[in-house]
Amino acid sequence: MKVIRSTSPVLLFLSFVLLFALAPVSSASAAGLADGQYSAQYVVWKADSDSTSTANTYFEKPAKLVVKDGKIKAQVTLTNSSWITSFKTLDQGVYKDAKVISTNTAANKRTVEFNVNSLTEVIPAKVSVTVPAIGYTGNYDIRLKFDAASVQ
């Protein structure tokens, strides 16, 4: 005699509910973060691939995130600040200069702030670099990628 077992629809439904209840909650958007200050790891990628840009070495880690009224602003510190003459991020379809929060001329660093719509989205950016000692000037497209799981 062949025994046929069927899973109860209620048991199946409860299994899915339990699965989603135990799944880690992502803090990938401001909706998941209360107003306050956080830190998050990030990487600077090349414009056309998910590989690390040379520019990554000129950005201190982690970034500071400031959440207020459901909006995220990221603050990153640029090293060799005198070489990075311009830093812009894509904001609502337009590249905008990041707001300078602080400058430490002696340490050759400056901290800039820009809007972040979601910590899961890649943020296109542009940097201009000038190194007078060697007569070098260049403009680069880069992308910033936050690690939403690292938010503290």
C-alpha positions as CSV (number, residue, x, y, z in Angstrom):
1,M,0.0,0.0,0.0
2,K,1.3,3.4,-1.0
3,V,1.1,6.2,1.6
4,I,0.7,9.7,0.2
5,R,1.6,12.6,2.5
6,S,0.5,16.1,1.9
7,T,1.8,19.2,3.6
8,S,-0.9,21.2,5.3
9,P,-1.4,24.6,3.6
10,V,-1.4,26.1,7.1
11,L,1.9,24.5,8.0
12,L,3.4,25.7,4.7
13,F,2.2,29.2,5.3
14,L,3.6,29.3,8.8
15,S,6.9,28.0,7.5
16,F,7.2,31.0,5.1
17,V,6.2,33.4,7.9
18,L,8.8,32.0,10.1
19,L,11.4,32.2,7.3
20,F,10.8,35.8,6.7
21,A,10.6,36.7,10.4
22,L,14.0,35.2,11.0
23,A,15.6,36.7,7.9
24,P,18.1,39.5,8.7
25,V,16.7,43.0,8.3
26,S,18.6,45.1,5.9
27,S,19.5,48.6,6.9
28,A,19.9,49.6,3.3
29,S,17.6,52.6,3.3
30,A,16.9,55.5,5.5
31,A,13.5,53.9,6.3
32,G,15.4,51.2,8.1
33,L,17.6,53.6,10.1
34,A,16.5,55.8,12.9
35,D,17.6,59.4,12.9
36,G,21.2,59.5,14.0
37,Q,24.8,58.9,13.0
38,Y,26.2,55.6,11.8
39,S,29.4,54.3,10.1
40,A,29.6,52.1,7.0
41,Q,32.3,50.6,5.0
42,Y,32.5,51.4,1.3
43,V,34.7,50.9,-1.8
44,V,35.5,53.2,-4.7
45,W,35.0,51.3,-8.0
46,K,36.1,52.1,-11.5
47,A,33.5,53.7,-13.7
48,D,33.0,50.7,-16.0
49,S,33.6,47.7,-13.7
50,D,33.1,46.4,-10.2
51,S,36.8,46.5,-9.6
52,T,38.5,48.7,-7.1
53,S,39.7,52.1,-8.5
54,T,43.1,53.5,-7.7
55,A,41.1,56.4,-6.2
56,N,40.0,54.0,-3.4
57,T,43.3,54.6,-1.7
58,Y,42.5,58.3,-1.4
59,F,39.3,57.8,0.6
60,E,39.4,57.0,4.4
61,K,37.2,54.2,5.6
62,P,34.6,53.9,7.1
63,A,32.2,56.6,6.0
64,K,30.0,58.5,8.4
65,L,26.3,58.3,7.7
66,V,23.9,61.0,9.0
67,V,20.2,60.1,8.9
68,K,17.7,62.8,9.5
69,D,14.0,62.9,8.6
70,G,14.4,59.7,6.5
71,K,17.2,61.0,4.4
72,I,20.8,59.8,4.3
73,K,23.9,62.0,3.9
74,A,27.3,60.3,3.6
75,Q,30.5,62.0,4.9
76,V,33.7,60.7,3.5
77,T,37.3,62.0,4.1
78,L,39.6,62.5,1.2
79,T,43.3,62.1,1.7
80,N,45.8,64.0,-0.4
81,S,43.1,66.6,-0.5
82,S,45.2,69.1,-2.3
83,W,45.4,66.8,-5.3
84,I,41.6,66.2,-5.5
85,T,40.5,69.5,-6.8
86,S,36.9,68.4,-7.4
87,F,34.6,65.7,-6.1
88,K,31.0,65.4,-7.4
89,T,28.3,62.8,-7.0
90,L,25.2,62.1,-9.1
91,D,22.2,63.5,-7.3
92,Q,18.8,63.5,-8.9
93,G,20.4,63.1,-12.4
94,V,22.9,65.9,-12.0
95,Y,26.5,65.8,-10.8
96,K,26.8,68.2,-7.8
97,D,29.8,69.3,-5.8
98,A,30.0,67.5,-2.5
99,K,29.6,69.9,0.4
100,V,32.9,70.5,2.3
101,I,32.3,69.7,6.0
102,S,35.8,70.2,7.2
103,T,39.4,70.8,6.0
104,N,42.6,69.8,7.7
105,T,45.4,71.5,5.7
106,A,48.2,70.2,7.9
107,A,47.0,66.5,7.4
108,N,46.1,67.2,3.7
109,K,42.5,65.9,4.3
110,R,39.0,67.2,3.8
111,T,35.7,65.7,4.7
112,V,32.8,66.1,2.2
113,E,29.1,65.3,2.4
114,F,26.6,64.1,-0.2
115,N,23.1,62.6,-0.5
116,V,22.6,58.9,-0.6
117,N,19.2,57.5,-1.8
118,S,19.9,53.9,-0.8
119,L,22.9,52.1,0.6
120,T,22.3,49.3,-1.9
121,E,22.7,51.5,-4.9
122,V,26.0,52.3,-6.5
123,I,26.7,56.1,-6.5
124,P,28.3,57.5,-9.6
125,A,30.9,60.2,-8.9
126,K,33.5,62.4,-10.7
127,V,36.9,63.5,-9.4
128,S,39.4,65.9,-10.8
129,V,43.0,65.4,-9.8
130,T,45.9,67.8,-10.1
131,V,49.5,67.0,-9.0
132,P,51.5,70.2,-9.7
133,A,54.8,68.6,-8.7
134,I,54.7,66.3,-11.8
135,G,52.5,68.5,-14.0
136,Y,49.6,66.0,-14.0
137,T,45.9,66.7,-14.4
138,G,43.1,64.2,-14.9
139,N,39.4,63.8,-14.6
140,Y,37.9,60.4,-13.6
141,D,34.5,58.8,-13.4
142,I,34.3,56.5,-10.3
143,R,31.5,54.8,-8.4
144,L,31.0,54.4,-4.6
145,K,29.5,51.2,-3.3
146,F,28.4,51.1,0.4
147,D,28.3,47.8,2.3
148,A,24.8,48.0,3.9
149,A,25.6,45.0,6.1
150,S,28.5,47.0,7.8
151,V,26.3,49.8,9.1
152,Q,26.9,50.4,12.8
